């Protein structure tokens, strides 16, 4: 059998030098994210703590969970959508 991923809209943030911690402030307060001095981010996922590196994306899943995603996988899996006004 073959399956297609359901189209869902997610929130995502690219980890880069101009990355603003305030965008994910509540996740930091809740202990889901921790910013490191080297520019990486530690992310509490359902599978354990994972590290997002500069250039990676942080994705908030459909159940509010966070996880890192490498840029090549992100580009193959997601496309930008227009915000509803």
NORFEN-V714825 format. One record per pair of residues at least 6 apart in sequence whose ideal C-beta (glycine too) atoms are under 6 Angstrom apart, sorted by sequence separation. I is the first residue (numbers start at 1). J is the second residue. D is the distance in Angstrom with one decimal. If there is no record, write none. Layout:
BEGIN
I_J_D ; I_J_D
END
This chain:
BEGIN
27_33_4.5 ; 35_41_5.7 ; 52_58_5.6 ; 60_66_5.6 ; 42_49_5.6 ; 43_50_5.1 ; 33_41_5.8 ; 34_42_4.3 ; 58_66_5.9 ; 59_67_5.7 ; 24_33_5.6 ; 42_51_5.8 ; 43_52_5.7 ; 13_23_5.8 ; 33_43_5.7 ; 59_69_5.3 ; 40_51_5.3 ; 41_52_4.4 ; 32_44_4.9 ; 56_68_5.0 ; 57_69_4.5 ; 40_53_5.2 ; 21_35_5.8 ; 56_70_5.9 ; 39_54_4.7 ; 52_68_3.5 ; 55_71_5.5 ; 57_74_4.7 ; 50_68_5.3 ; 46_65_5.8 ; 45_67_4.7 ; 43_66_5.2 ; 43_68_5.6 ; 15_41_5.8 ; 32_66_5.4 ; 15_52_5.2 ; 16_54_5.9 ; 15_54_5.3 ; 15_56_5.2 ; 14_57_5.5 ; 12_57_4.9 ; 13_58_4.8 ; 12_59_4.8 ; 10_59_5.5 ; 11_60_4.4 ; 8_62_5.6 ; 9_81_5.8
END
